Amino acid sequence: MKQEHTLSVYTENQVGLLNKISIIFSRRKISLESFNSSPSEIENIYRFTIVVNETQDVVKNLVRQIEKIVDVFKVFSNTNDEIIWQQMALYKVPTSVIMKEVKVERLLREYGANVVVIREDYTVFEATGQNEEINNLLKELDKYGLIEFVRSSRIAIIKSSDGVHKKVLNMEKNDPRKSPINNEFLSLKSKIFQM
């Protein structure tokens, strides 16, 4: 049975990586519900948050294929119950309506919307939440002459995971390049390397 899955992909920031990941989805004819890219908590490691609506088996195959990409450290797949997630939305409404209608002001307070810009012709509000909250506010503001609406992609944190932070720190600690190389022949180079 299909359900929403959020993939958290930890990667290096390399040119062409986005293309490699998108090819995996396009070859399997899987549409993305949401896609976000941002720096992670570790310097020089980035995190893609990808939302798909697929079966568990398809998602497992996706995770395996994405992890085969050289620049990818780790991929986590989670259902909505296993993550904490939010989206942000911007709503542009005529300023004249807001000044006249007290209901709109109450509605915005009820949904926790904040004012971003106030101009004579329009006012922009910002609200964060999940799909249902954002859509409900959209329906309500549509009654008052909504001019424009935009929603961000999902950002998510896994409830029961340390992410890759500890793994990367352990990798750095055990990095073989950091230990000195002792070569017994370095002191004898003039005797060994002669022309």
C-alpha positions as a printed Julia matrix, in Angstrom:
195×3 Matrix{Float64}:
   0.0    0.0     0.0
   1.31   3.43   -0.92
   2.01   5.94    1.82
   4.1    9.05    2.31
   7.79   8.43    3.01
  10.4   11.07    3.82
  13.94  10.29    2.68
  16.76  12.12    4.47
  19.84  11.9     2.26
  23.2   13.02    3.72
  25.73  13.87    1.02
  28.84  15.77    0.09
  28.13  18.92   -1.9
  29.3   17.83   -5.35
  28.4   19.15   -8.78
  26.01  16.82  -10.59
  24.79  15.02   -7.46
  21.25  16.35   -7.79
  21.16  15.04  -11.34
  22.34  11.56  -10.22
  19.61  11.42   -7.57
  16.87  12.68   -9.89
  17.77  10.04  -12.52
  17.05   7.31   -9.96
  13.5    8.68   -9.52
  12.84   9.41  -13.2
  13.94   5.92  -14.35
  11.38   4.41  -12.0
   8.71   7.0   -12.96
   8.35   8.15   -9.33
   7.1   11.68   -8.72
   8.45  13.74   -5.89
   5.89  15.26   -3.54
   8.51  17.59   -2.04
  12.25  18.21   -2.34
  14.5   20.32   -0.11
  18.25  20.76    0.08
  20.13  22.43    2.92
  23.37  22.3     4.9
  23.3   19.79    7.76
  24.64  20.09   11.3
  28.05  18.92   10.03
  30.28  21.25    8.04
  30.5   20.39    4.32
  27.74  17.76    4.54
  24.37  18.55    3.0
  20.96  17.05    3.52
  18.3   16.41    0.92
  14.78  15.9     2.25
  12.72  14.08   -0.36
   9.05  13.14    0.04
   7.52  10.37   -2.08
   4.2    8.57   -2.0
   5.14   4.92   -2.63
   5.04   1.39   -1.22
   7.56   0.21    1.36
   9.3   -2.1    -1.15
   9.76   0.65   -3.73
  11.18   2.98   -1.06
  13.64   0.29    0.13
  14.9   -0.09   -3.44
  15.21   3.68   -3.8
  17.27   3.89   -0.6
  19.62   1.13   -1.82
  20.1    2.82   -5.19
  20.71   6.27   -3.71
  23.25   4.88   -1.21
  25.24   3.43   -4.14
  26.08   6.97   -5.28
  29.66   7.68   -4.21
  28.93  11.14   -2.74
  26.08   9.86   -0.52
  26.93   8.99    3.11
  23.59   7.68    4.38
  19.9    7.61    3.51
  17.16   7.36    6.14
  13.59   6.45    5.15
  10.78   7.36    7.53
   7.0    7.52    7.6
   5.23  10.62    8.94
   4.89   9.02   12.4
   8.68   8.73   12.71
   9.55  12.36   11.96
   8.83  15.88   13.09
   8.12  17.99   10.03
   6.92  21.41    8.98
   6.32  23.51    5.89
   6.1   27.25    5.51
   3.57  29.15    3.41
   3.23  32.77    2.29
  -0.18  34.32    1.66
  -0.7   37.66   -0.13
  -4.01  39.34    0.75
  -5.36  42.82   -0.14
  -4.55  45.25    2.69
  -7.96  46.92    2.36
  -9.72  43.66    3.3
  -7.56  43.22    6.39
  -8.28  46.77    7.55
 -12.05  46.32    7.14
 -12.57  42.72    8.24
 -11.88  41.98   11.9
 -12.56  38.3    11.12
  -9.38  38.1     9.03
  -7.23  39.35   11.91
  -8.75  36.77   14.27
  -8.28  34.06   11.66
  -4.6   34.92   11.27
  -4.07  34.85   15.03
  -5.87  31.5    15.24
  -3.44  29.99   12.7
  -0.37  31.71   14.17
   0.35  33.66   10.99
   2.91  36.48   11.13
   3.04  39.63    9.03
   6.02  39.73    6.66
   5.22  42.81    4.52
   2.55  45.49    4.73
   1.97  47.72    1.68
  -0.96  49.87    0.62
  -2.15  47.37   -1.97
  -1.33  44.07   -0.25
  -0.09  42.39    2.95
   1.96  39.18    3.06
   1.53  36.7     5.91
   3.69  33.72    6.76
   2.51  30.58    8.53
   4.22  27.3     9.37
   2.53  23.98    9.86
   1.57  20.76    8.17
  -0.5   20.29    5.01
  -3.87  20.42    6.71
  -3.17  23.64    8.63
  -1.7   25.39    5.6
  -4.58  24.28    3.35
  -7.25  25.32    5.89
  -5.8   28.83    6.14
  -5.6   28.94    2.34
  -9.33  28.12    2.03
 -10.24  30.74    4.62
  -8.13  33.51    3.08
  -9.47  32.65   -0.38
 -12.84  33.99    0.82
 -11.23  37.4     1.39
  -9.65  37.84   -2.05
  -6.36  35.96   -1.74
  -3.96  37.35   -4.36
  -1.12  34.86   -4.22
  -0.03  31.75   -2.31
   3.22  29.75   -2.16
   4.27  26.79    0.0
   7.78  25.58    0.78
   8.96  22.01    0.58
   9.06  19.86    3.7
  11.8   20.05    6.3
  12.01  17.16    8.73
  13.92  15.83   11.71
  13.94  12.12   12.53
  12.58  11.44   16.03
  14.7    8.42   16.96
  17.99   9.04   15.19
  21.32  10.71   15.74
  21.46  11.35   12.01
  24.95  10.82   10.68
  26.67  13.16   13.09
  28.22  10.43   15.29
  29.1    8.3    12.27
  30.96  11.17   10.61
  32.8   12.05   13.82
  33.89   8.4    14.16
  34.99   8.34   10.52
  37.08  11.47   11.08
  38.61  10.01   14.25
  39.55   6.79   12.45
  40.74   8.51    9.26
  43.87   6.62    8.12
  45.22   9.73    6.39
  45.75  11.44    9.75
  48.11   8.84   11.21
  51.78   9.38   10.36
  53.37   6.99    7.92
  56.67   5.55    9.09
  58.86   4.5     6.24
  62.05   2.73    7.25
  63.75   3.62    3.97
  63.37   7.41    4.21
  66.57   7.8     6.21
  68.44   5.64    3.67
  67.3    7.44    0.54
  70.79   8.55   -0.52
  72.01   4.94   -0.41
  68.97   3.44   -2.11
  68.18   6.06   -4.71
  71.36   6.67   -6.65
  71.84   7.51  -10.27
